């Protein structure tokens, strides 16, 4: 049985009813000694704040409400934080296609999915990239505690059971991650994706290796992005 997703208005109404019930019950609890007046006041204030927050959300932009509904739906259907960057890039591609070729309602639907995925990436991180980041001297992306989507503790990178990104991502997904590096220009990224549109996994893997070498060289030179001359010096991209 699928989990029902409630609207912000329904949740706000439920919270408001709870505030009413607490206002009626807490004085009796204080009198009987089940609660102190201080605890009763604090708990009532917190539930009132919940009701106010949900009421504000229910009256906000319909698009904003739709994003939070999509966020809850996605977390229920796809609870894992694995490969979130690849998923986000895929959704951005679908949004781009919708903007160019599809009706307005499809643009809104795809934009909502992109927003929801971006929120998940910010809050949950992407464990599949931890070893890659560690190899570049970076720590794992901070993962917020999400009670509804508990994460397994990832083994240290030096243990045999720690999977490398190349083992967890397909060559195409890994290429997308590498091409997102700030040392690569938009023009280079476009050229590469067009060239590898129908390429085999082996060819894509070769390009990933070549790009990583190029990125390392540019970082040594402290180059933010490639210059036209540097782009011309990449014969494997022609």
C-alpha positions as a Python dict, from the first residue, in 0.01 Angstrom:
ca = {
    (1, 'X'): (0, 0, 0),
    (2, 'X'): (146, 334, -109),
    (3, 'X'): (195, 609, 146),
    (4, 'X'): (-58, 890, 112),
    (5, 'X'): (86, 1236, 58),
    (6, 'X'): (-105, 1510, 239),
    (7, 'X'): (-126, 1869, 123),
    (8, 'X'): (11, 2155, 334),
    (9, 'X'): (-347, 2273, 395),
    (10, 'X'): (-447, 1931, 536),
    (11, 'X'): (-140, 1921, 761),
    (12, 'X'): (-203, 2278, 878),
    (13, 'X'): (-564, 2194, 968),
    (14, 'X'): (-449, 1887, 1163),
    (15, 'X'): (-191, 2092, 1354),
    (16, 'X'): (-448, 2357, 1439),
    (17, 'X'): (-682, 2091, 1580),
    (18, 'X'): (-394, 1958, 1790),
    (19, 'X'): (-333, 2308, 1929),
    (20, 'X'): (-700, 2326, 2029),
    (21, 'X'): (-688, 1987, 2201),
    (22, 'X'): (-372, 2080, 2392),
    (23, 'X'): (-527, 2405, 2511),
    (24, 'X'): (-819, 2206, 2650),
    (25, 'X'): (-617, 1922, 2801),
    (26, 'X'): (-300, 2083, 2938),
    (27, 'X'): (-468, 2280, 3224),
    (28, 'X'): (-605, 1948, 3355),
    (29, 'X'): (-261, 1786, 3322),
    (30, 'X'): (-103, 2073, 3516),
    (31, 'X'): (-367, 2050, 3789),
    (32, 'X'): (-318, 1672, 3822),
    (33, 'X'): (59, 1706, 3829),
    (34, 'X'): (122, 1523, 3499),
    (35, 'X'): (283, 1837, 3354),
    (36, 'X'): (441, 2144, 3500),
    (37, 'X'): (309, 2479, 3382),
    (38, 'X'): (646, 2554, 3222),
    (39, 'X'): (647, 2233, 3015),
    (40, 'X'): (281, 2280, 2918),
    (41, 'X'): (345, 2635, 2797),
    (42, 'X'): (653, 2530, 2599),
    (43, 'X'): (482, 2233, 2430),
    (44, 'X'): (178, 2442, 2341),
    (45, 'X'): (401, 2717, 2201),
    (46, 'X'): (592, 2467, 1983),
    (47, 'X'): (275, 2312, 1842),
    (48, 'X'): (133, 2659, 1777),
    (49, 'X'): (451, 2741, 1584),
    (50, 'X'): (410, 2421, 1380),
    (51, 'X'): (52, 2516, 1297),
    (52, 'X'): (154, 2869, 1197),
    (53, 'X'): (439, 2742, 978),
    (54, 'X'): (217, 2492, 798),
    (55, 'X'): (-56, 2752, 752),
    (56, 'X'): (197, 2988, 594),
    (57, 'X'): (316, 2712, 361),
    (58, 'X'): (-38, 2627, 258),
    (59, 'X'): (-95, 2991, 157),
    (60, 'X'): (236, 3029, -27),
    (61, 'X'): (309, 2977, -397),
    (62, 'X'): (142, 2666, -543),
    (63, 'X'): (477, 2584, -706),
    (64, 'X'): (652, 2594, -368),
    (65, 'X'): (389, 2360, -224),
    (66, 'X'): (427, 2128, -523),
    (67, 'X'): (804, 2109, -466),
    (68, 'X'): (756, 1989, -108),
    (69, 'X'): (498, 1734, -219),
    (70, 'X'): (738, 1605, -485),
    (71, 'X'): (1015, 1595, -223),
    (72, 'X'): (805, 1376, 7),
    (73, 'X'): (695, 1153, -282),
    (74, 'X'): (1052, 1105, -404),
    (75, 'X'): (1186, 1025, -57),
    (76, 'X'): (916, 762, -13),
    (77, 'X'): (974, 602, -355),
    (78, 'X'): (1354, 646, -371),
    (79, 'X'): (1483, 666, -10),
    (80, 'X'): (1851, 611, -95),
    (81, 'X'): (2086, 908, -136),
    (82, 'X'): (2300, 714, -385),
    (83, 'X'): (2379, 874, -725),
    (84, 'X'): (2189, 1195, -649),
    (85, 'X'): (2422, 1410, -861),
    (86, 'X'): (2372, 1189, -1166),
    (87, 'X'): (1996, 1192, -1109),
    (88, 'X'): (1994, 1571, -1078),
    (89, 'X'): (2189, 1613, -1400),
    (90, 'X'): (1946, 1378, -1576),
    (91, 'X'): (1651, 1585, -1454),
    (92, 'X'): (1819, 1908, -1565),
    (93, 'X'): (1855, 1753, -1911),
    (94, 'X'): (1485, 1667, -1915),
    (95, 'X'): (1401, 2022, -1807),
    (96, 'X'): (1615, 2158, -2090),
    (97, 'X'): (1432, 1936, -2340),
    (98, 'X'): (1096, 2048, -2201),
    (99, 'X'): (1195, 2414, -2235),
    (100, 'X'): (1287, 2362, -2599),
    (101, 'X'): (1026, 2115, -2723),
    (102, 'X'): (739, 2055, -2479),
    (103, 'X'): (424, 2228, -2346),
    (104, 'X'): (431, 2464, -2047),
    (105, 'X'): (290, 2208, -1802),
    (106, 'X'): (582, 1975, -1875),
    (107, 'X'): (829, 2257, -1807),
    (108, 'X'): (670, 2319, -1466),
    (109, 'X'): (666, 1947, -1381),
    (110, 'X'): (1033, 1901, -1473),
    (111, 'X'): (1137, 2220, -1291),
    (112, 'X'): (964, 2096, -975),
    (113, 'X'): (1153, 1764, -996),
    (114, 'X'): (1484, 1948, -1042),
    (115, 'X'): (1412, 2166, -737),
    (116, 'X'): (1319, 1866, -522),
    (117, 'X'): (1633, 1676, -623),
    (118, 'X'): (1853, 1979, -557),
    (119, 'X'): (1708, 2002, -204),
    (120, 'X'): (1779, 1634, -145),
    (121, 'X'): (2136, 1673, -269),
    (122, 'X'): (2187, 1968, -32),
    (123, 'X'): (2040, 1784, 266),
    (124, 'X'): (2145, 1423, 205),
    (125, 'X'): (2460, 1456, -5),
    (126, 'X'): (2569, 1184, -250),
    (127, 'X'): (2768, 900, -84),
    (128, 'X'): (2877, 767, -424),
    (129, 'X'): (3108, 1068, -459),
    (130, 'X'): (3275, 1043, -117),
    (131, 'X'): (3568, 831, -234),
    (132, 'X'): (3618, 1050, -541),
    (133, 'X'): (3622, 1363, -323),
    (134, 'X'): (3858, 1195, -77),
    (135, 'X'): (4098, 1118, -363),
    (136, 'X'): (4109, 1490, -441),
    (137, 'X'): (4175, 1588, -80),
    (138, 'X'): (3813, 1681, -7),
    (139, 'X'): (3596, 1556, 276),
    (140, 'X'): (3261, 1380, 225),
    (141, 'X'): (2975, 1613, 151),
    (142, 'X'): (2792, 1701, 477),
    (143, 'X'): (2488, 1481, 517),
    (144, 'X'): (2198, 1621, 720),
    (145, 'X'): (2020, 1385, 956),
    (146, 'X'): (1702, 1283, 778),
    (147, 'X'): (1482, 1069, 1008),
    (148, 'X'): (1266, 950, 718),
    (149, 'X'): (1568, 836, 513),
    (150, 'X'): (1833, 689, 745),
    (151, 'X'): (2170, 642, 579),
    (152, 'X'): (2405, 352, 626),
    (153, 'X'): (2742, 447, 767),
    (154, 'X'): (2992, 443, 481),
    (155, 'X'): (3313, 245, 542),
    (156, 'X'): (3643, 439, 536),
    (157, 'X'): (3796, 471, 187),
    (158, 'X'): (4095, 252, 279),
    (159, 'X'): (3885, -54, 372),
    (160, 'X'): (3834, -333, 113),
    (161, 'X'): (3455, -296, 125),
    (162, 'X'): (3462, 72, 29),
    (163, 'X'): (3341, 95, -330),
    (164, 'X'): (3501, 344, -565),
    (165, 'X'): (3284, 585, -767),
    (166, 'X'): (3377, 409, -1091),
    (167, 'X'): (3229, 90, -946),
    (168, 'X'): (2905, 261, -850),
    (169, 'X'): (2844, 495, -1144),
    (170, 'X'): (2808, 403, -1509),
    (171, 'X'): (3072, 549, -1745),
    (172, 'X'): (2814, 798, -1873),
    (173, 'X'): (2723, 913, -1521),
    (174, 'X'): (3091, 944, -1426),
    (175, 'X'): (3157, 1149, -1740),
    (176, 'X'): (2873, 1384, -1645),
    (177, 'X'): (3026, 1430, -1299),
    (178, 'X'): (3371, 1506, -1446),
    (179, 'X'): (3232, 1746, -1708),
    (180, 'X'): (3066, 1945, -1433),
    (181, 'X'): (3408, 2051, -1302),
    (182, 'X'): (3460, 2431, -1305),
    (183, 'X'): (3789, 2388, -1495),
    (184, 'X'): (3593, 2270, -1800),
    (185, 'X'): (3417, 2523, -2021),
    (186, 'X'): (3060, 2493, -2138),
    (187, 'X'): (3184, 2478, -2498),
    (188, 'X'): (3416, 2185, -2417),
    (189, 'X'): (3136, 2005, -2234),
    (190, 'X'): (2899, 2047, -2528),
    (191, 'X'): (3160, 1927, -2778),
    (192, 'X'): (3237, 1622, -2567),
    (193, 'X'): (2873, 1522, -2515),
    (194, 'X'): (2799, 1559, -2886),
    (195, 'X'): (3105, 1352, -2982),
    (196, 'X'): (3020, 1075, -2734),
    (197, 'X'): (2646, 1063, -2802),
    (198, 'X'): (2663, 705, -2937),
    (199, 'X'): (2999, 604, -2790),
    (200, 'X'): (3071, 275, -2615),
    (201, 'X'): (3143, 252, -2242),
    (202, 'X'): (3510, 188, -2324),
    (203, 'X'): (3536, 509, -2529),
    (204, 'X'): (3360, 710, -2259),
    (205, 'X'): (3597, 571, -1994),
    (206, 'X'): (3894, 683, -2205),
    (207, 'X'): (3750, 1034, -2220),
    (208, 'X'): (3697, 1038, -1843),
    (209, 'X'): (4064, 954, -1794),
    (210, 'X'): (4171, 1222, -2042),
    (211, 'X'): (3951, 1486, -1878),
    (212, 'X'): (4083, 1405, -1532),
    (213, 'X'): (4438, 1454, -1659),
    (214, 'X'): (4338, 1786, -1820),
    (215, 'X'): (4169, 1904, -1499),
    (216, 'X'): (4477, 1816, -1294),
    (217, 'X'): (4700, 2011, -1534),
    (218, 'X'): (4474, 2317, -1521),
    (219, 'X'): (4460, 2305, -1142),
    (220, 'X'): (4841, 2299, -1126),
    (221, 'X'): (4842, 2614, -1338),
    (222, 'X'): (4564, 2767, -1124),
    (223, 'X'): (4347, 2810, -1436),
    (224, 'X'): (3982, 2872, -1348),
    (225, 'X'): (3856, 2768, -1694),
    (226, 'X'): (4023, 2689, -2022),
    (227, 'X'): (4141, 2963, -2257),
    (228, 'X'): (4071, 2930, -2633),
    (229, 'X'): (4436, 2829, -2681),
    (230, 'X'): (4409, 2554, -2419),
    (231, 'X'): (4092, 2423, -2585),
    (232, 'X'): (4283, 2396, -2913),
    (233, 'X'): (4549, 2189, -2735),
    (234, 'X'): (4302, 1905, -2670),
    (235, 'X'): (4332, 1699, -2991),
    (236, 'X'): (4130, 1413, -2844),
    (237, 'X'): (3831, 1650, -2823),
    (238, 'X'): (3831, 1736, -3192),
}
